[in-house]
Amino acid sequence: MSVEKVLAISGKPGLYELKIQTRSGFIAESLVDGKKLTVGLRSNVSLLSEISIYTQTGEIKLFEIFGRIANKESNGPAISHKASDAELVAYFAGIVPDYDADRVYVSDIKKVFSWYNMMQKANMVAVFNGPVQTSTVFDEAEVIEEVATEEKPKAKKATKPKAKKEEE
């Protein structure tokens, strides 16, 4: 499974892997329970590979933060997103010391830890250890195109041959 295909869908709990494109959207599979879900084109969907956190000097990719958490926890689970706000902020400040406290809210920090722990349970955190590529340019259209090419081609309907007209 490619981490570039991991999605967060607004209004739906958990994380999802992009599977295939349909006429009206796409099909995603939950990382938590493996259930498949049809998502319409009007749904608000975010690719985790495109999410960044504000810092005092710019932005840092979410996957780089996941790498830092994985290194700190030796690929184990992080602090629970249900911990107290003070504990979450202190833990996050230890991982990203220069995060912009004015633009990064506690709710954002909770999502980071919740998402990391979901990916850790799905055995996807080993990808974040080592050098993290922060310059990955990812286009959602490329994923949809790639998924569309993975679909099996549909069989053509058999047609009856037309009878030739006899010349008089």
Phi, psi and chi 1 to 4 in degrees:
 res  aa     phi    psi   chi1   chi2   chi3   chi4
   1 MET       -  136.7  174.0 -169.1  -33.3      -
   2 SER   -93.2  131.2  172.0      -      -      -
   3 VAL   -68.7  -17.0  -66.1      -      -      -
   4 GLU   -71.8  -12.1  -83.6   88.2   21.2      -
   5 LYS  -103.5   15.0  -67.0 -176.8  179.5 -178.1
   6 VAL   -87.0  131.1  177.0      -      -      -
   7 LEU  -121.8  151.8  -49.9  167.3      -      -
   8 ALA  -116.0  125.9      -      -      -      -
   9 ILE  -109.3  123.1  -57.4  170.4      -      -
  10 SER   -60.0  132.0 -178.5      -      -      -
  11 GLY    87.7   -6.3      -      -      -      -
  12 LYS  -119.3  132.1  -55.1  -78.0 -175.7 -158.8
  13 PRO   -73.8  151.4   27.8  -33.5      -      -
  14 GLY    88.4 -172.3      -      -      -      -
  15 LEU  -118.9  155.6  -65.3  174.9      -      -
  16 TYR  -135.0  151.7  -61.8   84.8      -      -
  17 GLU  -104.1  131.3  178.2 -170.1    6.2      -
  18 LEU   -69.0  125.2  176.1   64.5      -      -
  19 LYS  -105.0  -69.1  -73.3  -65.6 -173.4 -178.6
  20 ILE  -142.4  158.7   58.9  173.6      -      -
  21 GLN   -90.7  143.5 -178.5 -177.4    7.3      -
  22 THR  -120.9  178.1   64.1      -      -      -
  23 ARG   -64.3  -34.8  -75.8 -175.1 -139.3  148.7
  24 SER  -105.8    9.4   61.0      -      -      -
  25 GLY   160.4 -122.5      -      -      -      -
  26 PHE  -159.1  169.9   55.3   89.9      -      -
  27 ILE  -110.8  131.7  -63.5  175.8      -      -
  28 ALA  -123.5  151.1      -      -      -      -
  29 GLU  -117.3  131.6 -178.2  178.6  -19.9      -
  30 SER   -66.2  136.3  172.3      -      -      -
  31 LEU   -75.3  -23.2  -69.5 -176.7      -      -
  32 VAL   -79.1  -54.1  176.3      -      -      -
  33 ASP  -119.7   -1.8   57.7   12.1      -      -
  34 GLY    78.6    5.0      -      -      -      -
  35 LYS   -74.1  142.8  -69.1 -176.8 -179.5  178.8
  36 LYS   -93.7  149.3  -67.8 -171.4  178.0  173.8
  37 LEU  -139.9  135.1  169.9   72.9      -      -
  38 THR   -90.9  128.2  -58.1      -      -      -
  39 VAL  -116.7  126.2 -178.6      -      -      -
  40 GLY   -76.1  162.0      -      -      -      -
  41 LEU   -66.6  -21.5  -66.9  174.0      -      -
  42 ARG   -84.1   -7.9  -65.9 -178.2 -174.6 -110.3
  43 SER   -70.2  147.2  -62.7      -      -      -
  44 ASN   -86.6  108.7 -171.3    8.8      -      -
  45 VAL  -120.7  137.3  177.2      -      -      -
  46 SER  -122.5  132.8  -60.2      -      -      -
  47 LEU   -83.6  127.1  -67.2  163.2      -      -
  48 LEU   -61.2  -27.9  -97.0   56.9      -      -
  49 SER   -68.9  -14.7   60.9      -      -      -
  50 GLU  -102.9   -3.6  -67.0  -62.0  -51.5      -
  51 ILE   -86.1  136.8  -63.8  175.2      -      -
  52 SER  -129.7  158.7  -63.7      -      -      -
  53 ILE  -113.0  136.7  -61.2  -67.8      -      -
  54 TYR   -70.9  137.4  -67.0  112.2      -      -
  55 THR  -123.4  175.5   65.5      -      -      -
  56 GLN   -66.7  -25.6  -61.0  -64.4  -26.3      -
  57 THR  -106.6   -3.3   57.7      -      -      -
  58 GLY   159.6 -126.7      -      -      -      -
  59 GLU  -136.6  155.1  -64.2  177.7   -3.5      -
  60 ILE  -130.0  135.0 -175.9  170.8      -      -
  61 LYS   -65.3  144.3  -69.7  -76.4 -172.2 -176.8
  62 LEU   -59.2  -39.4 -178.3   61.4      -      -
  63 PHE   -66.3  -28.4  -75.8  168.4      -      -
  64 GLU   -69.3  -38.3 -173.8  172.6  -23.3      -
  65 ILE   -64.5  -42.3  -66.2  171.1      -      -
  66 PHE   -58.6  -39.4  -75.1  172.1      -      -
  67 GLY   -62.9  -40.3      -      -      -      -
  68 ARG   -65.4  -41.3  -68.6  178.9 -176.8 -174.8
  69 ILE   -64.8  -43.9  -64.0  170.6      -      -
  70 ALA   -60.9  -40.8      -      -      -      -
  71 ASN   -65.5  -42.5  -74.2  -26.5      -      -
  72 LYS   -65.9  -38.4 -179.5  175.8 -177.9  174.5
  73 GLU   -98.3    7.5  -61.4  -62.4  -26.0      -
  74 SER    52.1   48.8  -58.7      -      -      -
  75 ASN    65.6   11.2  -70.6  -16.4      -      -
  76 GLY   -89.8 -179.5      -      -      -      -
  77 PRO   -69.6  152.4   20.5  -27.2      -      -
  78 ALA   -91.9 -176.3      -      -      -      -
  79 ILE   -58.6  146.3 -173.2  172.7      -      -
  80 SER   -68.5  143.4  171.1      -      -      -
  81 HIS   -70.3   -7.6   65.6  -77.6      -      -
  82 LYS   -93.5    2.9  -64.8 -179.9  179.6  179.5
  83 ALA   -67.4  170.2      -      -      -      -
  84 SER   -65.6  155.3   72.3      -      -      -
  85 ASP   -57.2  -41.8  -68.5   -4.7      -      -
  86 ALA   -63.5  -41.6      -      -      -      -
  87 GLU   -65.3  -43.3  -71.3  175.7  -48.2      -
  88 LEU   -62.3  -45.2  -69.9  168.7      -      -
  89 VAL   -65.1  -41.9  168.6      -      -      -
  90 ALA   -64.4  -43.6      -      -      -      -
  91 TYR   -63.9  -44.9 -171.4   96.7      -      -
  92 PHE   -64.7  -39.7 -167.9   74.0      -      -
  93 ALA   -64.1  -28.6      -      -      -      -
  94 GLY   -70.9  -27.5      -      -      -      -
  95 ILE   -89.5  -43.3  -65.5  165.5      -      -
  96 VAL  -125.2   83.0 -173.7      -      -      -
  97 PRO   -64.0  -26.6    2.6   -2.5      -      -
  98 ASP  -102.7   24.7   65.6  -25.3      -      -
  99 TYR   -66.1  150.8   83.3   96.1      -      -
 100 ASP   -84.0  100.8 -171.4  -14.4      -      -
 101 ALA   -65.5  -20.5      -      -      -      -
 102 ASP   -77.5  -28.1  -66.6  -27.7      -      -
 103 ARG  -110.6  -13.0  -62.5 -165.5  -68.9  178.4
 104 VAL  -106.4  112.1  177.9      -      -      -
 105 TYR   -89.7  165.3  -57.3  108.0      -      -
 106 VAL   -60.6  -35.5  174.7      -      -      -
 107 SER   -62.4  -35.7   60.7      -      -      -
 108 ASP   -66.6  -42.0  -60.4  -34.0      -      -
 109 ILE   -63.9  -40.4  -66.0  171.1      -      -
 110 LYS   -60.9  -41.5  -74.3 -178.5  179.5 -175.7
 111 LYS   -63.4  -41.2  -79.6 -175.8 -173.6  177.4
 112 VAL   -57.9  -49.2  167.8      -      -      -
 113 PHE   -70.7  -36.9  -68.6  125.0      -      -
 114 SER   -63.1  -48.0  174.3      -      -      -
 115 TRP   -64.3  -42.4  -70.4  -16.3      -      -
 116 TYR   -59.3  -46.7  171.9   83.4      -      -
 117 ASN   -65.4  -34.3  -74.6  -28.9      -      -
 118 MET   -64.7  -43.2  -78.8 -178.6 -143.4      -
 119 MET   -69.5  -33.0  -66.7 -172.3   77.0      -
 120 GLN   -65.7  -41.3 -168.6  -86.8  -25.6      -
 121 LYS   -66.1  -29.5  -76.4 -178.8 -176.4  174.8
 122 ALA   -86.4   11.1      -      -      -      -
 123 ASN    57.6   42.9  -64.3  -39.7      -      -
 124 MET  -112.9    3.7  -63.8  178.3   68.4      -
 125 VAL   -81.5  -18.5  -63.6      -      -      -
 126 ALA   -61.7  -25.6      -      -      -      -
 127 VAL   -64.8  -29.6  175.4      -      -      -
 128 PHE   -83.9  -15.9  -55.7  123.6      -      -
 129 ASN   -74.7  154.1  -94.3  -18.3      -      -
 130 GLY    85.8 -163.1      -      -      -      -
 131 PRO   -68.0  126.4   19.8  -26.2      -      -
 132 VAL   -97.4  129.0  177.7      -      -      -
 133 GLN   -82.3  115.4  -64.2  178.1   -9.2      -
 134 THR  -100.6   -6.5   57.6      -      -      -
 135 SER  -101.3   16.2   62.4      -      -      -
 136 THR   -66.5  121.1  -58.2      -      -      -
 137 VAL   -98.2  124.3  177.0      -      -      -
 138 PHE  -128.8  130.8 -177.7   75.7      -      -
 139 ASP  -116.3  125.6 -176.2   10.3      -      -
 140 GLU   -59.0  -34.8 -171.7  171.7  -13.3      -
 141 ALA   -62.6  -34.7      -      -      -      -
 142 GLU   -64.7  -39.9  -72.1  176.7   12.0      -
 143 VAL   -65.0  -45.1  169.6      -      -      -
 144 ILE   -63.6  -40.6  -67.5  172.4      -      -
 145 GLU   -64.9  -42.6 -178.1  179.2  -41.3      -
 146 GLU   -64.2  -43.0  178.5 -177.6  -33.1      -
 147 VAL   -65.9  -38.4  171.0      -      -      -
 148 ALA   -63.2  -35.8      -      -      -      -
 149 THR   -73.9  -20.0   58.6      -      -      -
 150 GLU   -78.9  -17.8  -68.9  175.0    2.4      -
 151 GLU   -65.6  148.2  -71.6 -174.5   35.6      -
 152 LYS   -73.3  138.4  -65.0  178.3 -176.6  175.3
 153 PRO   -68.1  143.1   18.1  -24.2      -      -
 154 LYS   -80.4  143.1  -65.3 -179.2 -178.4  178.8
 155 ALA   -72.5  142.3      -      -      -      -
 156 LYS   -80.6  147.2  -66.9 -177.2  178.7  179.8
 157 LYS   -70.9  141.9  -89.3 -171.6  168.7  179.2
 158 ALA   -77.2  134.7      -      -      -      -
 159 THR  -114.5  149.5   57.9      -      -      -
 160 LYS   -77.4  138.5  -65.9 -178.7 -176.6  178.3
 161 PRO   -70.0  142.3   17.9  -24.4      -      -
 162 LYS   -76.6  139.5  -66.3 -176.6 -179.6  179.3
 163 ALA   -75.2  139.2      -      -      -      -
 164 LYS   -78.5  141.2  -66.0 -176.8  179.3  179.6
 165 LYS   -74.3  136.0  -68.9 -174.8 -179.9  179.6
 166 GLU   -81.5  139.6  -66.3 -179.3   26.1      -
 167 GLU   -81.5  138.7  -67.6 -176.3   22.6      -
 168 GLU   -94.3      -  -66.8  179.1   26.2      -
